[in-house]
Amino acid sequence: MTERDRFIDAVRVAALAAVVFLHWLAVMPSVADGRFTDQIVVSAVPQLWPLTWLGDVMALFFFAGGYANWVSFKNSRERDESTGAYLSRRYRRLVLPTLGFLGAWLAVELLMRLSGLGPWSPLRHVSIGNTTPFGPLWFLGVYLVVVTLSPLTVAAHRRWGLAVPVVMTLGVVAADAAAVLFDSGAPLVVNLLLVWMVPHQLGYFYADGRLRRLSLTACAGLAVAGLLALVLLTSLPFYPRSLFDQRWKVLTMDAPTLPLVAEAVWFIGFALLLRPLVEGILADPRHWSLVSRANALAMPVYLWHMTAYLVVVVALGALGVRFAYATEPSVLWWLGRPVVMVLSGVVLTLTLVALERVQRLAHGGVAPFAPRGR
């Protein structure tokens, strides 16, 4: 069994912390015609686009996932497991917590209807396409497809190496070009997969040791190259500066395009540049224990953090707090951010405690979120 890579776990935890922090900071909720809607603050204030170059960290999740899938598939082959057994194990880690999350929401909906509170049930008042509370599920849907393809992409990596992410990137270029040519987001459907498979494929290069052997100068060069490509691409008329507010929509989401590939290269290069520092910090058992515990909580935090935010916003709105809802980020709204974020953290912590107790009962007293061993 391969020893856990502490750097990869730290990358995953840091990316998760960035997602939660920025969602709680930058998602502006409002109520229109009895429906709960939201938008990212950058949509209302385009001048804040630099935040998107620092905050859209989803590529790091796929990079860490590429490493994890490589190691899991390698271990599976060493145990002479079938591909089906490998996929089943990978699916369970994603699907079971997600089903629990959706089941809890469905149970609340049914209980409210049975108790005569159906008109106030949350599902009736949440708009499709919101970040709150189901927006994070898009990642899990795409990642499940990426996991399903991982036996093929691992084989492709072993045979063709760097050519694989290059061809994927060329596919993104072709899809973007077709979107511009026909002025339609339809060709960008393939980018929902291709854009995120590039950093996932780069995770294989870290797993097989090639990225780990890069010098600090090479890592800095990788980060600078990605950042320069991002600057160049978003200077063209085809792409907006903001990575959160793309020109086209696909399945109610901002369509991923080539600048996100450049951002993935910049983030991965920067993360690798910090790797010696991170590994030095995590050599301390206390620091590693914190990261290990946070990594074990990653799925429930990712699934439930926007539900916690929704509970806080609705409660504050019911109390008449003026910064609960906003369509424009006023000074009062910004001043209220620390209050909303702290309360969201409290609600999320209480949710995790409740989930852990339920899981303990289901697992016969064994803590479900205990850090995994080597």
Sequence and secondary structure as in RCSB ss.txt:
>XXXX:A:sequence
MTERDRFIDAVRVAALAAVVFLHWLAVMPSVADGRFTDQIVVSAVPQLWPLTWLGDVMALFFFAGGYANWVSFKN
SRERDESTGAYLSRRYRRLVLPTLGFLGAWLAVELLMRLSGLGPWSPLRHVSIGNTTPFGPLWFLGVYLVVVTLS
PLTVAAHRRWGLAVPVVMTLGVVAADAAAVLFDSGAPLVVNLLLVWMVPHQLGYFYADGRLRRLSLTACAGLAVA
GLLALVLLTSLPFYPRSLFDQRWKVLTMDAPTLPLVAEAVWFIGFALLLRPLVEGILADPRHWSLVSRANALAMP
VYLWHMTAYLVVVVALGALGVRFAYATEPSVLWWLGRPVVMVLSGVVLTLTLVALERVQRLAHGGVAPFAPRGR
>XXXX:A:secstr
     HHHHHHHHHHHHHHHHHHHHHEEEEEETTEEEEEEHHHH GGGTHHHHHH  HHHHHHHHHHHHHHHHHH
HHHTT  HHHHHHHHHHHHHHHHHHHHHHHHHHHHHHHHTT GGG HHHHB TT STTTTTHHHHHHHHHHHHHH
HHHHHHHHHHTTHHHHHHHHHHHHHHHHHHHHT SGGGGGHHHHHHHHHHHHHHHHHTTTTTT  HHHHHHHHHH
HHHHHHHHTTSTTS S SSS SSEETTEE   HHHHHHHHHHHHHHHHHHHHHHHHHTSHHHHHHHHHHHHTHHH
HHHHHHHHHHHHHHHHHHTT TTS  SS  HHHHHHHHHHHHHHHHHHHHHHHHHHHHHHHHTTT  TT     
